[in-house]
Each structure stands twice: as C-alpha cells, then as structure tokens.
Amino acid sequence: MATAPTHIVVLTLENENFGDIVGNPAAPYLNSLIAQGMLFTNFSGESHPSQPNYLALFSGSTWGVTTNGPLPQFSASVPTLASALAAKGYTFGGYAETSAVPERQPWTHFANSAADAYNFSAFPQTAAGFANLPTVSFVTPNDTHNLTPLSDNGGGISAGDAWVQANISAYAAWAQANNSLLIITFDENNTNPAVTLPNHVTTIVVGAGVPAGVTNDSVANHYSLLNTIESYYGLTPIGVSAGAPARAVY
C-alpha cells in the first residue's frame, strides 16, 4: 500500500483470551484471516471491564472510567478520532448492531461524534457500498455475535466467528484489492470468573499491502492502534495515543 488506506474498518470483539482464538478450530474464519494478514502477538487491552478499553481506542483516554455503565456526554471540545479525522477532511462512522450495549459504542458519548452513529444494518455488503464507507469505521456487534463467552451469557466463539464471516468477509476481500484495511481486535481477555492479567488479546490486520501469514511481536495496545490510524492520515494524536508508538502493518 503506497498511500494511506482509502478505508479502514475496525471490528472490536469481546472477552476472549489470545490462546482461545489463535489456532482454535472453533474460530475457523478468524484463523483464515490470520493466515491472510498480520497477527499481533503482544497486544493487550488497557483495563477491565469493557468500557475503558473502547474509550481508549476511540478517544485516547479511559477518562478514569473503571466500570461499565452510563457516561456523561463529553462536550464537542473533547477530541476523538472522529474530530481528528474531520479536522483533516476525513470522515468517521460507528456501526452497532441492534441491542449492542452503549458502553461498546464510544462514539455515542461524545458530542463531536454522536451524529456519526449508525445501525449495523446500514453497513454495506457490496463493492459500491464499501467504496462509499467513511474513511474510518468502527463496528460493534451485539453480545450474541461479538464472541462474548457462553459463561458470560454471550453467543460464544463459534457463533461470533460465523457472524464475522457472514457480515465482514466481503469487506475483507474487497479491502485487499482496494487500498483498504480490516482491523479486528478485542477489548479485553476473558474475565469470567475472575479478572486475568496480563490482558492479552488477539489483533489481526488484513488488507492491501499487508503481508500474509506474518506476526508482529511489537508491544501494542489500543492506544498504539489509535496512533497507527492517526499516523496514516496525518492526524494530531489525541490523549495517551501521542506517546504510544504506531505499529506498521505494511
């Protein structure tokens, strides 16, 4: 990829340990993407539970949040990935499945990005639709489809893997031929029945220019992923991402 990605789609999944995804026959599609792209082997979430990790990836800070639940609306002056993109003439969209919980939709909590929220039913499935996506899109499935463990009242790995294949595979194939990227990450590892540290999670990048079947052993987290996206488009880094090194994927 000689230029900045035309489009990036970031799919965030839930609460699975690195070793429960990589090489697991219950996740055949995710493992096929690992074979097609780059696997980050030393990627960690920032915190437990979910909400602080989503805030970190979108806004460069956890804002002191340590639980899941209602948040105040942050003012338009608080920077986010959406506002950083807009400042450079780029666009953002957040796509969430019906019944996806609010703490996994961070863009809805900030005044400068609340209008960029869409139901996942609006996410395209054709080449023409992919070409009209925002510059950067975040995708949040609901708990039935985001790999939340069965032990935590989710749909589990197999159901989530099947959902990703059914709903994201067309974009993944298109991205590889159209100067674009698909990034799949997890918010945190499996915290049921107890919090487990280090917070080691799977992150996969597939797309144009990404070498197939390679691993990246660099220390990385949601802040460095945010900085990686910022660096592609020449954005001013926001929050903690300013001190988190970008991680090259091509």
Secondary structure, 3 states (H helix, E strand, C coil): CCCCCCCEEEEEECCCCHHHHCCCCCCHHHHHHHHHCEEEEEEECCCCCHHHHHHHHHHCCCCCCCCCCCCCCECCCCCCHHHHHHHCCCCEEEEECCCCCHHHCHHHHECCCHHHEEEHHHCCCCHHHHHCCCCEEEEECCCCCCCCCHHHCCCHHHHHHHHHHHHHHHHHHHHHHCCCEEEEEECCCCCCCCCCCCCEEEEEEEECCCCCCEEECCCEEHHHHHHHHHHHCCCCCCHHHHHCCCCCCC
